[in-house]
Structure formats: structure tokens, C-alpha cells
Amino acid sequence: MTESSKVSESLSFSYSLVTQGKYNFYTLTVPSDVLARTCFVSTRDEDPKKGFQRVLDAKRAEEIAAYIDSGLGTIPSAIVLSAQPEAEMTIDRKKKTLGFKSHPRAFLVLDGQHRVYGFSKAKTALRVPVVVYNGLSRRDETRLFIDINTKQRPVSNELLLDIKNLAEYESDVEAVLRELFDQFMDDPGSPLLGLMSPANKAAGKLTRVTFNAALRPLMGNFGNANNAEIYSATAAYLTAFIDGLAALKAPESITSPVVFRAVLQLFPEVAQKVKDRKGAVYTPDNFAEVMGALFDRLKKASFSKPGLSYRALYETMSETLRKKFSL
């Protein structure tokens, strides 16, 4: 079938009618390749294909396409659409079928934009649940779009990281980070005991997202060290650092994402100085000896009001650590 004949093609699918409040909509399943050629994402774009490319994240769409083409993918959540005049939508109540023209501007996507964009990049077609509204004004479409994208909250990154192990989706590095987080959270001698929140954001506590972002860049520094060795060295370092913050009357600052990431970024420099002076003997006392001048020269505000950039705080600490003593 040529592209021109596809545009004029009439399609029909079985539907169910649903009423919620003042709205009626139709639920049905539609092949993903049909959605890819009949949906667009913005009323402000004349070209449906360029609309997807301009408005959405191509990398995310490629990931969805790869997921579909793997043969293992399943997408049970519904795509939410608003039928446009170009769809020439019809309802056959006797046959319980919904018909429409295969037109590139048949449906405006209200929810599921990246999934539809992914469908257009996938080689494989699969049947997808769809919700279709008909006869909406532009105002109603806009209000529904806002409601769907503000009142229906996605699962938090913290929870996704916490359950990745159950889904057997973890990479090797993620598995190590999970085990280290759990040890910092549960070990009675942990300097972060009582300061960790594994699945949700919580005031005054470190999440897996912050912990992983801070520790992941350091994994190459640990070479062939096992988890116990990594934990021992980083726990000793954090113990010394938190003691230094306590001397500044700011120990609670360690749970600030900005402070925590800056502190961990400084770890390789401090550990190298410990190794040069003491050999590979990573104890709280040895770390404290190296960092003594750091807490002598910095003020409480550096940590209690660190600003928004962990890199800026890290650079301040790194420069302070390198300064030579002078009378």
C-alpha cells in the first residue's frame, strides 16, 4: 500500500464507551503503527513528524522502540487522544465499532507522546490500549493535557532504584551501589545511620538517587576492591568529614544533596593524601589529619548555605585543601 492510499484509508476498531463526570470517551486497542501515522503532538506544528522531533526527546523514543523490537516489551497503559476533524470519526453503535480516516493529523496526543514517537521508530507493531475523546474544544484539550500531566504523578526515581533489584534490571554498578547504600543505612557503626531514605524523598535524609549520583563517579577509583573495602574506606572518610562539620556546628549539612555530592567528589584527593602519608590505611583519624586545615579555613555557611552547585563547593574545598600554610 502506498503512502497516499494509507492517508485515505478508513479504519475501524471495536470500542467501549466510558463516562466520567462530564466527559465521555471511547476505549479500544489500535496497532502501534497506525498510531504512529495518525497522531501528532502539538497544535502549533504544521508537520506532525517534525512536531514529534521538535517537542520530544528522540533518545527516549529510541529506547521505547528498542524495547518494543526486543520482543519482550509490553505497554499496557493507554495512550490518550483527542479526535480531530481530519479523523472524520464515526461510531457504529450496532456493530460497536469506531471508525476514522488514516490521516497524519487524525488525533492529538494528550498523554503518551513519547510512546507514540517510539512507535514511529519501531520495526515491530503491537496492539496498544487507547482512550479517544471526541468533540473537545481546544480549551478542553488543553485543560485535559494539564490535568493528566500534573495530577497523575509518575513513580519517583527513588522508588524505581529501590525496586530495580526485584525486577532484575540492575547493572553490576547499580548492584554495588545498592549494597553500599543498604550497608550505610543498616550498619550500627555507619556515619550515616538514621540519615538514609531508600524509597522516598525525606527532609534531612539521603536518597538512593543522591547517594548513587555521588558515589558512581568514584567507582573507578576503587579498582578491584570489594564492597567491604569500599564501605570501610568511604565510611571512615565520611566519619571524619561529619566530625569536621560538627566542629563547625553543621553536621546535618551532610544530607544536603549539594554538600554530599561535593564531599564525595573530594574523596579521591583526600584518600590520595592519606595513602601518601600513611600508606593505604584509611581510618577516620588519618582522614581527619589530612582534612584538619579544611575545617579550620572554611566557615559554617559554606555547608549550611552551599548554594545550588556541588561543583562550586567541591572546587572551594579542593582549593582550600591545596593551600600551603603561612604565618
C-alpha positions in Angstrom: 0.0 0.0 0.0 1.4 3.4 -1.0 1.6 6.3 1.5 -1.1 8.2 -0.3 -3.5 5.3 -0.1 -2.7 4.9 3.6 -3.7 8.5 4.2 -7.2 8.0 2.7 -7.6 4.5 4.3 -10.6 4.1 6.5 -10.0 2.0 9.7 -12.4 0.7 12.4 -11.9 -1.0 15.7 -14.2 -2.3 18.5 -14.8 0.1 21.3 -16.3 0.6 24.7 -18.0 3.8 25.8 -17.0 5.2 29.2 -18.5 8.2 31.1 -16.5 10.0 33.8 -18.0 13.2 35.1 -18.9 15.5 32.2 -16.7 13.6 29.8 -17.5 10.6 27.5 -14.6 8.7 25.9 -14.0 5.5 24.0 -11.6 2.8 24.9 -10.2 0.5 22.2 -6.9 -1.1 21.1 -5.1 0.1 18.0 -2.0 -1.2 16.3 1.0 0.9 17.2 2.0 1.5 13.6 -1.5 3.0 13.0 -1.0 5.4 15.9 2.4 6.3 14.6 1.0 7.5 11.3 -2.2 9.2 12.6 -1.1 11.1 15.7 0.6 14.4 16.3 1.7 16.2 19.5 1.2 19.9 19.1 -1.5 22.1 17.5 1.3 24.6 16.9 3.2 22.4 14.4 2.1 22.1 10.8 4.2 19.0 10.2 3.2 16.1 12.5 6.6 14.3 12.1 8.6 17.4 12.8 6.3 18.1 15.7 7.5 14.9 17.4 11.1 15.7 16.6 10.9 19.3 17.9 8.8 18.7 21.0 10.0 15.4 22.4 13.2 13.5 23.4 14.4 11.4 20.5 16.7 9.3 22.7 13.8 8.3 24.9 11.7 7.4 21.8 14.6 5.2 20.5 14.7 3.4 23.9 10.9 2.7 23.6 11.4 1.5 20.1 14.2 -0.8 21.1 12.1 -2.1 24.0 9.2 -2.9 21.6 11.6 -4.5 19.0 13.2 -6.7 21.6 10.1 -8.9 21.6 9.9 -8.7 25.4 8.2 -5.3 25.6 4.7 -4.7 26.9 2.9 -1.3 27.1 -0.3 -1.8 28.9 -1.0 1.9 29.8 -3.4 3.7 27.5 -2.5 6.4 25.0 -4.9 9.3 25.4 -6.1 11.0 22.2 -8.4 13.7 21.1 -10.0 13.1 17.7 -9.6 16.0 15.2 -11.8 16.9 12.2 -9.3 15.2 9.9 -10.1 11.9 11.5 -13.7 12.0 10.3 -14.5 9.8 13.2 -17.7 7.7 13.1 -19.4 5.5 15.6 -21.4 2.4 14.6 -23.4 1.6 17.7 -24.9 -1.5 16.2 -21.5 -3.1 15.4 -19.8 -1.3 18.4 -17.0 0.0 16.1 -15.2 3.3 16.0 -14.1 4.4 12.5 -11.6 7.0 11.4 -9.5 8.1 8.4 -5.8 7.3 8.4 -4.7 10.9 8.4 -1.4 12.2 9.9 -3.4 14.8 11.9 -6.3 12.5 12.9 -5.5 12.5 16.6 -3.9 15.0 19.0 -1.9 13.1 21.7 -2.9 14.3 25.2 -0.8 11.6 27.0 1.7 9.1 25.8 3.6 11.4 23.4 6.9 9.6 23.8 5.3 6.2 23.4 3.7 7.2 20.1 7.0 8.7 19.0 8.7 5.4 19.9 6.1 3.5 17.8 7.1 5.5 14.8 10.7 4.4 15.2 10.0 0.7 16.0 10.1 -2.0 13.4 7.6 -4.1 15.2 3.9 -3.3 15.6 1.8 -4.3 18.7 -1.7 -3.7 19.8 -1.9 -0.8 22.2 -4.8 0.4 24.6 -6.1 3.8 23.5 -8.6 6.3 25.0 -10.2 8.6 22.5 -12.1 11.8 23.3 -14.2 13.3 20.5 -15.6 16.8 20.1 -13.3 18.5 22.5 -12.7 22.2 22.2 -9.1 23.5 22.2 -9.7 24.7 25.7 -10.9 21.3 26.9 -7.9 19.6 25.2 -5.5 22.0 26.9 -7.2 21.5 30.3 -7.1 17.7 30.0 -3.5 17.8 28.9 -2.6 19.9 32.0 -4.7 17.7 34.3 -3.2 14.5 33.0 0.4 15.8 33.2 0.1 17.4 36.7 -2.3 15.3 38.7 -1.1 11.9 37.6 2.3 11.7 39.2 4.9 9.2 37.9 6.7 6.8 40.2 9.6 8.5 41.9 13.2 7.8 40.8 13.9 6.9 44.5 11.3 4.1 44.4 12.4 2.9 40.9 16.0 2.5 42.2 14.8 0.7 45.3 12.9 -2.0 43.4 15.2 -2.5 40.4 16.8 -5.4 42.2 13.4 -7.2 42.4 12.9 -6.7 38.7 16.4 -8.0 38.0 17.1 -4.8 36.0 20.2 -3.7 37.9 23.6 -3.2 36.2 26.6 -4.5 38.1 27.4 -1.0 39.3 23.9 -0.4 40.4 24.0 -3.6 42.4 27.2 -2.5 44.2 25.7 0.9 44.9 22.5 -0.6 46.3 24.5 -2.9 48.6 26.6 0.0 49.8 23.6 2.2 50.4 22.0 -0.6 52.4 25.1 -1.0 54.5 25.4 2.7 55.2 21.7 2.6 56.2 21.8 -0.5 58.4 25.3 -0.8 59.9 25.2 0.2 63.6 28.6 1.9 63.1 27.7 3.7 59.9 28.3 7.5 60.0 25.0 7.8 58.0 22.9 5.7 60.4 19.4 7.2 60.6 20.2 9.6 57.7 19.1 7.4 54.7 15.7 7.1 53.0 15.7 4.2 50.4 12.5 4.7 48.5 11.2 8.2 49.1 12.4 11.8 49.4 12.5 12.8 53.1 13.7 16.0 54.7 17.1 15.6 56.3 17.8 12.3 54.7 19.9 11.0 51.8 18.0 9.1 49.0 19.4 6.4 46.7 19.3 9.0 43.8 21.6 11.4 45.7 23.8 8.5 47.0 24.2 6.9 43.6 24.9 10.2 41.9 27.7 11.0 44.4 29.3 7.6 44.6 29.0 6.3 41.0 31.8 8.6 39.6 34.2 7.2 42.2 33.8 3.5 41.3 36.8 3.6 39.0 39.0 4.8 41.9 38.3 1.6 43.9 39.9 -0.7 41.3 39.4 -4.3 42.4 38.3 -3.5 45.9 35.4 -5.5 47.2 32.2 -4.0 48.7 33.5 -4.4 52.3 36.7 -2.5 51.4 34.8 0.3 49.6 32.5 0.7 52.5 35.3 0.7 55.1 37.2 3.5 53.3 34.2 5.7 52.5 32.7 5.2 55.9 36.0 6.3 57.5 36.2 9.3 55.3 32.6 10.3 56.0 33.1 9.8 59.7 36.0 12.2 59.7 34.1 14.7 57.4 31.0 14.7 59.6 33.2 15.2 62.7 34.6 18.3 60.9 31.1 19.5 60.1 30.2 19.0 63.8 33.1 21.2 64.8 31.6 23.9 62.6 28.2 23.2 64.2 26.8 22.0 60.8 26.8 18.1 61.0 23.3 18.0 59.5 24.6 19.5 56.3 25.9 16.2 55.1 22.3 15.2 54.0 22.2 18.2 51.6 22.5 16.7 48.1 24.8 19.6 47.1 27.1 19.0 50.1 27.0 15.2 49.9 28.0 15.2 46.2 30.7 17.7 46.8 32.1 15.8 49.8 32.2 12.5 47.8 33.9 14.3 44.8 36.6 15.4 47.2 37.2 11.8 48.5 39.9 10.7 45.9 42.1 13.8 46.7 41.9 13.2 50.4 42.4 9.5 50.1 45.5 10.0 47.9 47.0 12.3 50.6 46.2 9.6 53.2 47.9 7.0 51.1 51.0 9.2 50.5 51.4 9.9 54.3 50.2 6.7 55.9 50.0 4.0 53.2 46.7 2.5 52.4 45.5 2.8 55.9 42.1 4.5 55.7 40.9 5.3 59.2 38.9 8.2 60.5 41.9 9.6 62.3 44.1 9.5 59.2 41.4 11.3 57.1 40.9 13.8 59.9 44.6 14.6 59.9 44.6 15.3 56.2 41.4 17.4 56.3 42.2 19.4 59.5 43.1 22.6 57.7 39.9 22.3 55.6 37.7 22.9 58.6 40.0 25.5 60.1 39.7 27.6 56.9 36.1 27.2 55.9 33.1 28.7 57.6 29.8 27.0 58.6 27.9 28.9 55.9 30.0 27.1 53.2 28.0 23.9 54.2 24.8 25.3 55.8 24.2 27.5 52.7 26.1 25.8 49.9 24.1 27.2 47.0 23.0 25.1 44.1 26.2 23.8 42.6 28.0 20.9 44.2 30.9 21.5 41.7 31.4 25.0 43.1 31.5 23.7 46.7 33.9 20.9 45.7 36.2 23.4 43.9 36.2 25.6 47.0 37.1 22.6 49.2 39.7 21.3 46.8 41.5 24.7 46.6 41.4 25.1 50.3 42.9 21.7 50.8 45.8 22.6 48.5 46.7 25.9 50.1 50.0 25.9 51.9 50.3 27.1 55.5 51.8 30.6 56.0 52.3 32.8 59.1 
